[in-house]
Structures are given as structure tokens and as C-alpha cells.
Amino acid sequence: MHLSGVLLPDGEQRDLWVRDGRITFEPVPRAETVSRGGFVLPGLVDAHCHVGIARGGGHVADLADAREQALVERDAGVLLLRDCGSPVDTRALDDDPDLPRILRAGRHVARERRYIPGLAVEVEPTSLADEVRTQARRGDGWVKLVGDWIDRGAGDLGPLWPDDALADAIAAAHAEGARVTAHTFGTDALPGLIRAGIDCIEHGTGLTEELLGEMAARGTAVVPTLVNVENFPGFAEAGEKKFPAYASTMRRLYASSGAVVRAAFEAGVPVFAGTDAGGGIDHGTIAEEIRALHAAGLPREAALAAGSWAARTWLGLPGLVEGAPADLVVYDRDPRADLDALAAPSLTLLRGRVVTPSR
Ligand SMILES: [Zn+2]
């Protein structure tokens, strides 16, 4: 196969060929030209989604439903997913060449009554490191902790874990060769997680200037999931009657969420695009998240990087380089000039094969 176009992020007009599922810049004789004149990006990345959580919560009925979720992502140009916790073992999907690549974090690790029912493995702090080791072996290089959640006794968000348990657990994951990330909405859980050497923070709406400075120095990333943060006013309303303090916290976090993302970017914290699809969010909304990151203050190209080449590098996959897997998306218009161009790829190659939309 042969393509020509403007390759991102370099921005140069080039020819590229696909041979044995991989990109090459050496001409392949008699190659068929499948695209000419577009803008070629490394496949998009949804750095926070869930394959296997049903719409509305709980787990999907069967693997066919999980497969459908991955296909919806693929149709949106997402060729690499970081699954941030699934109650279902979706590993069988790896054998399906039509599906995007999935990097898993195993199951969420939480405490009893401190997360959405039925999703997490629930343990006490004394068992956290052991469970993290188990999930590190179950996943593809990531472990997912629930860092804070509503504490019904206190009536507000609160940390799940004492600092020493976090330090042991994160060290245990690192010893297994896995990185760790954590769900946090509020601020109080963050110092313990960041100082324990966590690799990434999900949502991170409670991040402060001081904590962002510490993350930048350590190289700790954030995946703001702004598409999901749009639900905060709804969460506040649902909790208002029983937990007024929680409701006001969620409204305050919502109000400052864009400023936090801009401050993270300006502080030099790596920011990546993730939708939190699964449960309450539809799959296939990565373009919306990239636009939201730009609206929060990331330059257009940085927002694109956050959902494409920079996210791939962070997750250990190459971009459009010699020998890389041919996972790429082509757009007719330049997404650096207009992010609306991301609405639909004109061509998608996954593992070097032309992908036809599943619907
Ligand atoms: Zn999530």
C-alpha cells in the first residue's frame, strides 16, 4: 500500500508505504495508492476508557458487547485504548485483528463501599500492595487505584488509603514493571499519591499549583477526562439532599476544571486525552475530549498530540516512523487548523489493513 500526505507531527509532505503491516519509507514496487493529499496522524488514543463496563454501570452481558465498545472507538479513529479498569476479562479480544489495541489496568482497586458497586476489587489497606501485585500481573503494564470517593461518614470526598499503604502498593507495582494511576476528583488524596511516586492521575480536578509543580518535576501525567467532568453538576445534584458538602465540592471542582488543565499544561505536566467512556459516557467521543482540552487552554497541536502521537509515545507505541505498526488515520482537512476535522477519518489503517466503519 502507498499513501502520500502531510505527516504529523512533523508537518512534512511525504510518501509512505505499508509492507507486512508496518510503515516503511522505502518505496514498495507496484503498491496500490490508497490515499493522496490528506493529513496523516498516528492512530488516535483514548487514554482513559473502559471496555466491559455497561452503559449505566455494572459489567457488559458478554464479550460481544465489549467488542462492540472497542469497535465504536475504532470508528472514531482510536486505534489504541488504555483501559482504566474493567470488571470483565477482555483479553480474548486481543486475538481479533479488527479491534484497536487495548492496554489494560486489570480491575479497579478500591475499599468496601468506596466506589461504584460491582466494579472494583475491594480490599483493606493492609492488603493493598498484595492486590496491586495481582492486578499488575493481570494487566498490560498499568494498575488502577481509586484514590478518593465520597466518604459517607464525612459527607464529602475523602481519600481511600493511608499514605504508607500507597507507598508500599506503588513500589510493589513498580517492582512488577507496571505503572500506577488513580482516580481522584478532590485534593486531599493527591499529596499521598504523588509523593508515593504514582505515574498518572485520572481526572485530577483537585490539583493545585503546588501539586502540579511536584508532578512536573516527577514527570507524573494527568488525564483530565473533561468529557466526564461535564457530569459533575449532575453528580452534585444527585447527592445534594443527603450530602450537601459533597455537592458543593463537586460544583467547585467543576467550576475550576478548565483552569486546572491549563495550569497543568503550563506547569509542564504531561496531559493526555481520555474520555472515561464506559458506564456513564458513550464510547467514540475522543474528538470531543481533544476539543475540550483545547477549549481549556491547550494549543490545538498540543491537544492533538495529547490524543495521538504524544499519548502513543507515553504508552510505548511509535508514531509514523520506519518499521512502526501501520496504525494511522487520515483526514481531508488539517486538524491543526480545525479540530472539527477529527469528526471522521477519511481513511483508517489498523495493523496495515484498511478498516471499514462497522456501521
Ligand atoms: Zn474511568
Residues whose N, C-alpha, C, O or C-beta is under 5 A from the ligand:
A	BS01	ZN	C84 D276
